[in-house]
Amino acid sequence: MRVDDRNNIGPAAPETGRTQETQKLDRASTASSGTQDSGGDRVEFSSSLGRLAQAISADGAERASRVQTLATAYQAGRYQPDSQATSQGMIAEAVAASHE
């Protein structure tokens, strides 16, 4: 992640160039080894992130399948929506959103 502070009066121009060189070297070593030993900030992603991404992807595929099924039923004239369940779902969603 790069943060540019345009109001920073920081180091002189030669030092700025040196900082950029160091960042390039750090990125190169991080890319090859997967870690950073310079004592700076470091981010590690756990396997939980991978599982979360898979769950989101699976949810998206499941949702797309459900939408396709509903579209087919609607086009065939077989879709009978449950107005009570729809209204309850809308209210529950609105209540949950108001508590965020």
ZIVENWO-V143364 format. One line per field, one symbol per residue. ss: DSSP state (H for helix, E for strand, L for the rest). phi: phi as a letter, one per 30 degrees, with the letter a starting at -180 (. if undefined). psi: psi as a letter, one per 40 degrees, with the letter a starting at -180 (. if undefined). A space follows every 50 residues. Layout:
BEGIN
ss=???
phi=???
psi=???
END
This chain:
BEGIN
ss=LLLLLLLLLLLLHHHHHHHHHHHHHHHHHHHHHLLLLLLLLLLLLLHHHH HHHHHHHHHHHHHHHHHHHHHHHHHLLLLLLLHHHHHHHHHHHHHHHHLL
phi=.cbccdcdcfddedddedddddddddddddddcibbcdiddbbbcddddd ddddddddddddddddddddddddddicdcdcddddddddddddddddcd
psi=hhhhheeheaiiddddddddddddddddddddeeiheeeaiihhhieddd dddddddddddddddddddddddddeeehgihdddddddddddddddee.
END
